[in-house]
Every structure is written in structure tokens, then in C-alpha cells.
């Protein structure tokens, strides 16, 4: 390159581009509108999301619709449907008969005194825990402490906040063997002696 060409380049400014450099377009902000309903109310939700109201259907019609749907499927479709649908836990509507359970565990019930006796506790009598279900009274042997029932054969109860009584068997958790605190307490007793 000659010196004259270099001088020409220096003196002449660069030519401007004929096209503009591409820029990402600015995002338009959505235009907010005011609703006359209170935010979070059913009317507001329906207006914002334009939801259809739920169809009120009784249990019988739901069951009938499910049966009709299952009948309309072919055998292959039915097998696939049953394979892919999650199993719902069945709600237990049956009552647990603790009186029968106690008799199977070897308890003997005396209806005159409403007390219980067990061969492992010899002559010791236990009070009855009374449950009233569907108009019938069910009795079960009641022991509050592990001192009364060391083998865990009797029953106890627990009241919830809604005043529902839950009856359970006294299967004692042996604290000295099964829990960390029990093991620590036992170690402490041994070291103390």
C-alpha cells in the first residue's frame, strides 16, 4: 500500500452501514385493569380466570357415570385404565370390636361385675373400658399404667380435640431397650452404681 492510499483512509471517515443493527424488541407491559370485585373472592377469580362453575353432582350419579365409562371401554382399554389409575386407600367404615379382640387374647369377661381377668395376671381384676357404637355397648379391659399391665395385653384410650375416643392396645414401648433416651438412662444408672 502506498502512503497516499493510507492518507486517504485516514482522512475519509468510515462509511455508515445501510442497515441498523438488530435489537431485541422491548417487551410491552401488560395493561392492568381494575376489577370491581374484592381480590380473591369467587367473583374475582371467575372474572380473571373465566372459570366455569363446578357441576353439582350427587354420589349416585358420579358412581353411575363411572360405571358407564368403565362399561364403554374394551377389555384392553379397561386393563390399561386399571393398571394406570392409582389405588385409593379404602376408608374403613367398620368398627374394631375390642371386646372380641380381648377375648381372643385370653381375657375372661364377667358381665355381672363388668370386670376382666387374664390367666397371666392370675387373680388381678381389671376395670372395663366402655365404648358405645351404634347403640351397642362394647367392653374391653382397661389398664392405665404399665405397672398394672406389664405384658401390654389390656387396652387404653386417647381423646382427640374433637372429643373422639380412640381405643388402642397397651403394647408398651420398652423405653430401656428401644429408645436412645432409655439406653442413655440405663448407662447412667450403671455408671452411677
ChimeraX attribute file (.defattr): number of C-alpha atoms within 10 A of each C-alpha:
attribute: neighborCount
match mode: 1-to-1
recipient: residues
	/A:1	5
	/A:2	6
	/A:3	7
	/A:4	8
	/A:5	9
	/A:6	10
	/A:7	10
	/A:8	10
	/A:9	10
	/A:10	9
	/A:11	8
	/A:12	8
	/A:13	8
	/A:14	8
	/A:15	6
	/A:16	7
	/A:17	7
	/A:18	6
	/A:19	6
	/A:20	7
	/A:21	7
	/A:22	6
	/A:23	6
	/A:24	6
	/A:25	6
	/A:26	6
	/A:27	6
	/A:28	6
	/A:29	6
	/A:30	6
	/A:31	5
	/A:32	6
	/A:33	6
	/A:34	5
	/A:35	11
	/A:36	9
	/A:37	12
	/A:38	10
	/A:39	11
	/A:40	9
	/A:41	10
	/A:42	13
	/A:43	15
	/A:44	15
	/A:45	14
	/A:46	13
	/A:47	13
	/A:48	11
	/A:49	8
	/A:50	10
	/A:51	11
	/A:52	7
	/A:53	8
	/A:54	6
	/A:55	6
	/A:56	6
	/A:57	8
	/A:58	8
	/A:59	9
	/A:60	9
	/A:61	10
	/A:62	11
	/A:63	11
	/A:64	11
	/A:65	12
	/A:66	12
	/A:67	11
	/A:68	11
	/A:69	11
	/A:70	15
	/A:71	11
	/A:72	11
	/A:73	12
	/A:74	10
	/A:75	11
	/A:76	8
	/A:77	12
	/A:78	15
	/A:79	11
	/A:80	11
	/A:81	13
	/A:82	11
	/A:83	10
	/A:84	9
	/A:85	8
	/A:86	8
	/A:87	8
	/A:88	6
	/A:89	6
	/A:90	6
	/A:91	6
	/A:92	7
	/A:93	6
	/A:94	6
	/A:95	8
	/A:96	10
	/A:97	13
	/A:98	19
	/A:99	21
	/A:100	13
	/A:101	13
	/A:102	21
	/A:103	15
	/A:104	10
	/A:105	12
	/A:106	13
	/A:107	21
	/A:108	16
	/A:109	21
	/A:110	12
	/A:111	9
	/A:112	6
	/A:113	9
	/A:114	16
	/A:115	19
	/A:116	22
	/A:117	18
	/A:118	20
	/A:119	10
	/A:120	11
	/A:121	13
	/A:122	8
	/A:123	9
	/A:124	12
	/A:125	17
	/A:126	21
	/A:127	15
	/A:128	21
	/A:129	21
	/A:130	14
	/A:131	18
	/A:132	9
	/A:133	10
	/A:134	7
	/A:135	7
	/A:136	8
	/A:137	11
	/A:138	15
	/A:139	22
	/A:140	28
	/A:141	27
	/A:142	24
	/A:143	22
	/A:144	12
	/A:145	12
	/A:146	15
	/A:147	9
	/A:148	14
	/A:149	18
	/A:150	15
	/A:151	13
	/A:152	17
	/A:153	19
	/A:154	26
	/A:155	21
	/A:156	18
	/A:157	14
	/A:158	10
	/A:159	10
	/A:160	8
	/A:161	6
	/A:162	6
	/A:163	8
	/A:164	9
	/A:165	12
	/A:166	11
	/A:167	17
	/A:168	12
	/A:169	18
	/A:170	20
	/A:171	15
	/A:172	13
	/A:173	11
	/A:174	11
	/A:175	13
	/A:176	14
	/A:177	11
	/A:178	10
	/A:179	12
	/A:180	11
	/A:181	12
	/A:182	14
	/A:183	14
	/A:184	12
	/A:185	14
	/A:186	15
	/A:187	12
	/A:188	11
	/A:189	10
	/A:190	9
	/A:191	8
	/A:192	7
	/A:193	5
